[in-house]
Amino acid sequence: MLLKKVFNILILSAIILGCSSVNSAGDKTKLARMNWSDKNYEVLNNLITDYGIGGKNYDANKPPYVVFDWDQTCGHFDVEEAIMRYQLSHLRFKMTKDQFAGLLKDEIKGVTKLSADYNNTPLKDINADLIADYNYLYDNYEGLAGKMKLEDIQKTPQYNDFIAKVAFLYDGYCDTKGIDADYGYPWVLYLFTGFTEADVQALAKEAIQFELGNKLGKSKWGTPAGFNTKAGAVSYSFKTGLRLYPEMQNLIFALQTNGIEVWIVSASYKPVIQTISGADYGYNVPSDRVIAMELGEKNGVIQPYYKENYPQTQRMGKVEAIKLIIQDGLGKNWDPLMSAGDSDGDYEMSTEYKDMKLTVVFNRVKGGPIGELSKKAVEQKDEAYPRFILQGRDENTGVFRKSSESILLGKTEPQLLK
């Protein structure tokens, strides 16, 4: 285990050094070639040359800035969900029994059950199961109020039912009409209740290091056979592993070197994104240029509610947050030069600005609004200055492909559009 950790640290160090040294030794106006598609490499270099310091379109009175999503855009797979699973599997909680029970509502915006994809599970039933499970874990696990070691409590049906049902409920919230992601996204962050932001960042580092060393694949949690619960058995499937994208580290370096500010605008929790987007992982985005979800606090301790008068940083909320923090807050009342994203949550950030010049869409072969932007990128592939470009990747290896086509996890054939 120690040798594996050392190996992972050496690999990470090599990536960080490689991404910063390639350009410092050469032409700072250009990207390293790496695995960008030929078209995307050309378009990005042209943008940096034209709009960076000294470029024909550079305006010192309106210095350019760009806005990038994080999960599945700057890095491979979803760091917030990876941390949720690490927190669950390691039972890293600071909530009392009553605080945990307070997170569970039997009716949400008039909805009392999850969608058909989630077995039409009544909220009151899954909530009752989770409360019973958490009470057992709280009373018996040595990291809370009990005496059992983690490896022992992990063998209990209550533990296995708990971790599966929390994750199942989170996905169910996000995918159930009437509850939706605007409830689910903040809700999963309330599991940090009782933490400080420093606590969250320490947990994030543990989880990130674990997942960087974990294989890219699929796994599943589920209620143990024979365990009697009100909601019945559930299963939760998920992708394992995280990977850093050297191309994005290098793009951020090239942009910043040429006087183009890089901002991260994410639907994940701000302290988590500040952790992975900083110097420790080779991205070097200043922490004050991270816009993401924020929670209420009392005396530095996280509370189970969203920060007042602050937009949720998803969908149109990303545009609202950019206006609040960058355009109004810093007086940069001009449009972002460029955006990058991978999902419907990034659609408005990529389409609402009439003066935005470019959007990089990371191809997850999705439909919906982001799928429409993927189609536009394909339609514009022969234009000298396209508004949208599509970048492929291989989900099985966590690396870019020199193509707009992606290979999805568990597949072998590249795909362009859904």
N, C-alpha and C positions, 0 to 999 in steps of 0.2 A: 504493500500500500504506500509506504514512504517513497519507494523508488518511482511508483506511478505518479505521485504528486510532484516529485522533483522533475520528472520528464515533462509533465504538463506545464510546469513553470518555465522550463527551458524553451519549450515550443512557443509559449506565449511571449517570452522575451524576444525570441527570434523574429516573430511576427511584428512586434512593436518596433524593434530596431530596423527591420527591413522596410516598414512603411514610412518611417521618418527619414531614413538615409537615402532612399532611392532618389527623391527629388532634391535633397539638400546637396547632393553631389552632382546633380545635373541641372536641367532647365526647370526652374521653379514654376514656369507657366504651364507645365504639362503634367498630366497624370503618368504614373507608371502603367505600362501596357496591361499587365496582369491578365485577367480573364474577362474583361469587358468585351462585348461584341464589337466588331469592327466599327459599325455605325455609331454605337453609343460612345465608344472611345473618341471618335472624331467629333461628335456633337458636343460632348462634355469639354474637350480641349478647346474647341472654338468658343464656347460660352465663357470659359475662364480667361482666355486670351482677350476676348472682346469686352468683357465687363469687369475684369480685374484691374488693379492699379496699372495705369499706363495704357490700357486698352482703348479702342476707339469709342466705346460706349460708356466708359467709366465716368461717373459724375461724383466729384468730391463732395458736392453739396448734398448728395443723396447716395451715400455709400451703400453698396448692395448687401443684402442678406438673403439667406436661403433657409427653408424650413423642412426638416426631415422627420418623418416618423421614426420610431425605434424598432419595435418588435417586427421581425420578418422583413425589415428594411435595412437597418444598419447591422443587424446580427441575425443569425439563423435560428429560427423558432422563437418562442415567446418567453422572455425572461420573467415577466410577472407571474405567468402561470407556472413556470418552473419553480419559482420561489414559493408559491402557494403549496405545491405538492411537497416540497422539501419541508416547509413548516408543518404541514399535516403529518407527513411520515415520521418526522422527528418530534412531534408534539411540542412544538415551540410556541407555547401560549402563555399569556399573562392575565387572562380573563378569569374572573370568578364564575361560579356556576350561573349566578343571576345575570351577569353581563353577557355570557354566551347565549342564554335563553332569550335575552332581550334583542338579539340579532334576528330572531326567527319570528316571522309574522304569518298568522294563519290566513290573512287576506291582504293582498297587495294591489292597490288601485282597483279594487273590486274583483280581482281574480283570486280564486280559492284553490286552484289546482294547476299543475304543470301541463304542458301540451301533450298531444297524443304521442309525440316522439319520446316523451318521458313518462309513458305509461299512464297519462292522466292522473298522476300521483297527487292525492290531496295534500296540500301544504300542511294541514294540521297533523297528518299521519307521519310524514317525514320529519317534521319538526319534533314530534314526540319521541321518535327514535333517536334523533340527534341529541336531544336534551338528556335522554337516558344514557346514551353512550358517553357523552361528555362528563356527566356526573360520575359515572364509573371510572373513567380515565382520571378525572380530577382527584378522586378519593384514593386511587391506587397507584398512580404513576409518581415516581420519586421526583420528577421535575415539576410536579404540581404539589399535591398535598399528601401523597402516598409514599410507598416504600418499594414498589416494583421497579426493576431496571427496565430500560427501554426494550432491550432484546426479549424480555419476558412478556411485557405487556403487548408487544407486537404480535404475539401468538394468540391473543384473546380475540373472540368474535366481536367484542365491543369496539376494539381498535380498528379492525378491518371493515366493519360496517360504518364506523365513523368517517374514516378517510374517504371511503367510496362515496358516501352520501353527501358529505360537504361539497366535494367536487361535482357530483351529479347535480346537486341543487344549484350550484353556481351556473353550470352550463344550462340547466333548465330555466333559470331566471332569464338568462340572456336570450334564449331561443323561444320563450313563450310570449305570444302576442298579448300586449297589455301590461306585461311586466318589463320585458325587454332589457337591453344592455344598459340603458340609462339608470336602471335600478341595480342590475347585476354587477356592473363594473365597480361602482363605489362599494357595494356590499362586500365583495371579497376582500377589500382593503381593510374593512372593519375587523378582520381577524387579527390585525396588528394592535387592537385596543390594549392599552397598558404599556406598550412599548414607547421608547423615545425614538426620534429619527435616527440617532446613533445606533440604537439597538437594531433597527430595521436594516441599516447599512451593513452592520456586522453580519446579520443573518443573510443578507443578499450576497455578500462575499463568499460565505460558506456554500451557499446554494449554487452560485455561479461556478466556483471552482469544481464542485462536485459534477455539475452538468457538462462542463467543458471536458471532463475526463470520462463522461458517460458515453455509451454508444448512441448513435442516431438510429432510432427504431421506434417500435410501438410496444406499449405495455397496457395492462389492464388491472384495475382494482375492482373488487366486488364483495358483496355480502356473503359470508361463509354459508355453505350449504347447511341446512338444518337450524340456522339461527332464526328464532321466531321474532318478527318485528311487525309493527302496524302497517308500514308502507310496503312490506315485502322486500324481496331481494332486488338490488340494483347492481348495475355494472357501469364502470367508467373507463373509457379508453383514451389513451393520450400518447403524444409523441415524446420521446426521451432525447436528452442531449441538448446542448447549445453549442454554437460555433461562432467565432468572430469572423467578420468579413474584412480581409486585408484591403480589398478594393475600396471599401467604404472608409476605412482608416486613412487610406491614401488620398481619397477624394476630399475628405475633410481637411487633411493637411494641405493639399494643393489649393483649395478654396481659401483657407485662412491665410496661407502664405501670400496670396495675391489680393488680400484686402477684402475678401468676401466673408462676412460673418456667417457662421453656422449655428443655427438654433435647432434643438430637438423639441418636437411637439408630439407628446405621447399620451396615450390613454392609460398608461401604467402609472404607478405611484412615483411621485417626484424623487424621493430619496433613493429608490431603486435605480431609476434611470441615471441619476447623478453618479451613482456608484459605477455602473458599467460603462458610461460614456466618457469617463474621465481618463486621466493619464495611466492609471493602473492597468487598463485594458487596451491602451494604444490608440484611443480615439481623441483624447486631448480636447474635449469640448469643455469650456469653462462651466462650472456648476451654475452660475447665474444665467446661463443661456439654455437652461433646461426648463421647458414649460410642460407640466404634466399634472396628474391628479393630486389634489392636496386634501388633507383631512383636518378636522377641528382638533385643537389641542388645549389642554389646561396645564399650566405650569410645566410645559415641555413634554407632557404625556399625551399620547394619541387617544382621541375619543372616538366613539362609534357614530360619527356623523360627518358629513361633508363640510368643507370650509365654506363659511358664509360669503355670499356675494362674489363667488368665484365660479366661472363656468366649468362644466365637465369637459375635459379635453378630448372629446370624440365628436365626429361628424361636424356639424356647424359650430359646436363648442370650441373646436380648434381655431376656427376663424375668429370667434369672439375673444379667445384668450390671446391670440396674436395681436388683435386690436388693443386689448386692455394693457398688455405688458410691453409690447414692442412699439406699436404705432402711437398709442396715447401715452403710455408710461415713459417711453424714452424719446418721444417726439419724432420717431421715424415713420412719418405718416405717408409712406409710399409702399407700394406692393412688394412682396418678396420676389426675388429674381427667379427662384426655382423651388420646386418641392420634390419630395421623394416619398413614396408610400406603396402599400401592398394590398389594401383592403378598402371596403366601403367607408370605414371610419376616416379615411384620408381623402375621400372624394371632394368634399367641399373645400378643403385646404388646397386642393389642386385645380379647382375650377372657378372659384369665386373672384379671382384677381385678374382683371383685364390686362394688366401690364406684366404679369408673370410670363417668362419666356420659355420655360421648360419644366416638364415633370418627368421624372424617372419612375416608371411603374415596374415593380418587381413581380414577375410573373408567377402567380400561384394557380394559374389556370382556373380562375374564378369567374362566375357570372355576376349579375347585379351591376351596380354603378361602376365598380372598379373594372369589371369585365368590359364595360363600354369604353373605358379609357384604354384598355388593352387593345381593343379593336381599332380605336383611333390611331394608336401607335403603329399598328400594322399597316393601316391605310397611308400613314405619313412616312413610311420607312424610306422612301426614295427622295424625300424632300431634303433640301440642304439645311434648312433650319426648322425641324419639326417641333411642334408644341409638346408632343408626347413621344417618349421612347420606352421600349419594353426590354427589360433585362431578364434573361433566363438563369436558372440555377439548377443544381442537382440536389434534391432534398436528401438523397441517400448518403451523400458525402459532405454536404454543407459547404459546397464551393460554387462559385459562379461558373456559368458556361459561356463560351464565346459565341453566343446565340441568343435570340429572343425566346427560344423554346426552353421549357423546363422539364425535368424528369421528377415526377412526384414520388413521395416516399413509398417504397415497396413496388415501384414500377421500374421498367427498363427502357421504355420508349419515350422519346421527347414529345411534348405536346405544346402547341402554340396557343390555341384559344379553346374555350369551353364550348 
